[in-house]
Amino acid sequence: MKKMILNSVLIASSLMATNTFAADAAAGKAKSAMCAACHGPEGISVNPMWPNLAGQQEMYLTKQIKAFRDGTRKDPSMAPMVAGLTDDDAANLAAYYSSLK
């Protein structure tokens, strides 16, 4: 029981730590030009090989951008695109794309 409570506290702490600021969708839109070639200017891809980003969950997008950047998710096309992104950039891009429908 103590272990379950400790795990719950750790999970809650890490979730709060990842959202310590409000992401800036306008900054994400400004940064999104590099994404548009594959994912479309409004986050809707014209090629089924690349996923739509518009309307995806913000937390999911942030996690995936960071995973590509940090190498825990591997894709030879994505790695160089996200290599220079900061955590703030990832959050801002996610805020922008999640705001689109």
LINSULUR-V738106 format. One record per residue. N is the residue number from 1. RES is the residue in one small letter. PHI is phi in degrees with one decimal (999 if undefined). PSI is psi in whole degrees, -180 to 180 (999 if undefined). NEAR is the number of other C-alpha atoms within 10 Angstrom. Layout:
n=N res=RES phi=PHI psi=PSI near=NEAR
n=N res=RES phi=PHI psi=PSI near=NEAR
This chain:
n=1 res=m phi=999 psi=-44 near=6
n=2 res=k phi=-61.6 psi=-38 near=7
n=3 res=k phi=-64.6 psi=-40 near=8
n=4 res=m phi=-63.2 psi=-42 near=9
n=5 res=i phi=-65.9 psi=-44 near=10
n=6 res=l phi=-60.4 psi=-44 near=11
n=7 res=n phi=-60.7 psi=-41 near=12
n=8 res=s phi=-63.6 psi=-41 near=12
n=9 res=v phi=-65.3 psi=-42 near=12
n=10 res=l phi=-63.8 psi=-43 near=12
n=11 res=i phi=-63.7 psi=-47 near=12
n=12 res=a phi=-62.0 psi=-40 near=11
n=13 res=s phi=-63.6 psi=-44 near=11
n=14 res=s phi=-68.7 psi=-35 near=11
n=15 res=l phi=-66.3 psi=-41 near=12
n=16 res=m phi=-68.1 psi=-37 near=11
n=17 res=a phi=-66.5 psi=-31 near=10
n=18 res=t phi=-78.0 psi=-16 near=13
n=19 res=n phi=-119.5 psi=51 near=11
n=20 res=t phi=-82.0 psi=-7 near=8
n=21 res=f phi=-142.9 psi=160 near=10
n=22 res=a phi=-83.3 psi=125 near=10
n=23 res=a phi=-66.2 psi=153 near=19
n=24 res=d phi=-109.5 psi=101 near=16
n=25 res=a phi=-62.6 psi=-34 near=19
n=26 res=a phi=-65.6 psi=-41 near=13
n=27 res=a phi=-65.8 psi=-37 near=16
n=28 res=g phi=-64.1 psi=-40 near=20
n=29 res=k phi=-62.5 psi=-42 near=18
n=30 res=a phi=-63.2 psi=-34 near=12
n=31 res=k phi=-84.1 psi=-13 near=17
n=32 res=s phi=-75.4 psi=-8 near=22
n=33 res=a phi=-55.5 psi=-37 near=13
n=34 res=m phi=-68.6 psi=-22 near=13
n=35 res=c phi=-86.4 psi=-25 near=18
n=36 res=a phi=-63.0 psi=-30 near=14
n=37 res=a phi=-58.0 psi=-38 near=12
n=38 res=c phi=-103.2 psi=-40 near=17
n=39 res=h phi=-96.6 psi=3 near=22
n=40 res=g phi=84.5 psi=151 near=20
n=41 res=p phi=-62.8 psi=-25 near=15
n=42 res=e phi=-114.4 psi=20 near=18
n=43 res=g phi=80.8 psi=11 near=23
n=44 res=i phi=-112.1 psi=112 near=20
n=45 res=s phi=-77.1 psi=141 near=18
n=46 res=v phi=-90.8 psi=-8 near=13
n=47 res=n phi=-114.0 psi=124 near=11
n=48 res=p phi=-63.9 psi=-11 near=9
n=49 res=m phi=-70.5 psi=-26 near=9
n=50 res=w phi=-113.7 psi=135 near=12
n=51 res=p phi=-74.8 psi=155 near=14
n=52 res=n phi=-72.1 psi=139 near=18
n=53 res=l phi=-102.6 psi=-26 near=24
n=54 res=a phi=-58.6 psi=130 near=21
n=55 res=g phi=81.0 psi=-2 near=17
n=56 res=q phi=-68.7 psi=157 near=18
n=57 res=q phi=-63.8 psi=135 near=14
n=58 res=e phi=-58.8 psi=-46 near=21
n=59 res=m phi=-63.8 psi=-40 near=16
n=60 res=y phi=-61.9 psi=-48 near=11
n=61 res=l phi=-62.4 psi=-43 near=20
n=62 res=t phi=-59.3 psi=-46 near=20
n=63 res=k phi=-61.9 psi=-42 near=17
n=64 res=q phi=-69.8 psi=-41 near=15
n=65 res=i phi=-59.6 psi=-46 near=25
n=66 res=k phi=-65.2 psi=-37 near=20
n=67 res=a phi=-65.3 psi=-42 near=15
n=68 res=f phi=-63.7 psi=-45 near=20
n=69 res=r phi=-62.8 psi=-43 near=23
n=70 res=d phi=-85.5 psi=-7 near=13
n=71 res=g phi=86.3 psi=5 near=13
n=72 res=t phi=-78.1 psi=-21 near=10
n=73 res=r phi=-120.3 psi=127 near=14
n=74 res=k phi=-107.7 psi=133 near=12
n=75 res=d phi=-160.4 psi=120 near=11
n=76 res=p phi=-63.3 psi=-24 near=8
n=77 res=s phi=-81.2 psi=-37 near=10
n=78 res=m phi=-80.8 psi=-35 near=15
n=79 res=a phi=-52.2 psi=-51 near=17
n=80 res=p phi=-70.1 psi=-25 near=12
n=81 res=m phi=-70.2 psi=-33 near=14
n=82 res=v phi=-105.5 psi=-3 near=19
n=83 res=a phi=-55.6 psi=-38 near=14
n=84 res=g phi=-93.9 psi=5 near=10
n=85 res=l phi=-79.3 psi=139 near=16
n=86 res=t phi=-85.8 psi=172 near=13
n=87 res=d phi=-61.3 psi=-39 near=15
n=88 res=d phi=-63.3 psi=-42 near=16
n=89 res=d phi=-59.0 psi=-46 near=22
n=90 res=a phi=-60.2 psi=-45 near=24
n=91 res=a phi=-65.6 psi=-40 near=27
n=92 res=n phi=-67.2 psi=-43 near=25
n=93 res=l phi=-61.4 psi=-43 near=29
n=94 res=a phi=-63.0 psi=-41 near=30
n=95 res=a phi=-62.6 psi=-42 near=26
n=96 res=y phi=-63.0 psi=-54 near=27
n=97 res=y phi=-66.9 psi=-34 near=24
n=98 res=s phi=-70.8 psi=-21 near=20
n=99 res=s phi=-79.0 psi=-14 near=15
n=100 res=l phi=-87.2 psi=151 near=13
n=101 res=k phi=-122.0 psi=999 near=11
